[in-house]
């Protein structure tokens, strides 16, 4: 990371976000906490946590969609579907190891993510949405289990 001189003039958050970040980091390293843009800095730190949740949601959505495709259109399974399922599981696992406080997060958002995954699976397979159950047919344990690949239905 580039380190910059934390000397004034300090840029305003809204004027140059990248420079603002660099300056805030330099101020922290220099111990000049009284010069920090505390409100915006706190907001940015909190948004980092939210971005971890967003990543888990996105990856869970893709994972569930591919499990649905695997299950409801088994004759069209491709190596890329398997690769996507494996990759999404690995990346979710990696994120959960880095942030153990999010360990239960996938279970809390599964129902919400399933709604979109179901629509996407219908769109990508060309199957009617009614083919797919209204509620997720997989448990969160199955979804995240590296060995689980559903049987065709």
C-alpha positions, 0 to 999 in steps of 0.5 A: 500500500502506498503511504503518504505524508499525513500533512495538511491539506487534507482532502474531503471525503466527497472530493477524492475517496482514494486520496481520503483513504490514503490520508486517513491511513497515514493519520492513523499510522502517525497517531494523529487521531484528532485529525481523523474524519471520524464519522466517515471513517467509522462509516467506511469501517462498518461498510467493510463488514457489510461487504463481507455479508454481501459477498456471502449472499452473492456466493450463496445465491450462485451456489443455490442456483447451480444446485437447483440446476444440477438437481432439476436438469441433471441431463444438462450438468456440465463440468462448469456447473460442478466447478462453480459449485465447488468454487462458491463453497470454497470462497464462502468457507474462506470468508467464514474462516476469516470472519468467524462471527459470520458463521451463522450468516448463510443460514439467516439469509438462505430463504431470501437468497433462495427466492432469487436463486429460484428465479435465476435457475428457472431463467437459465434452464428454461424450466417453469418456475413452478418446477422448483419448490417455493422453499429451498429443498436443501439444508444449509449444511447440504449447501455448504457440504463439499461432498453434497451434489443433489440427485436429479428430480 
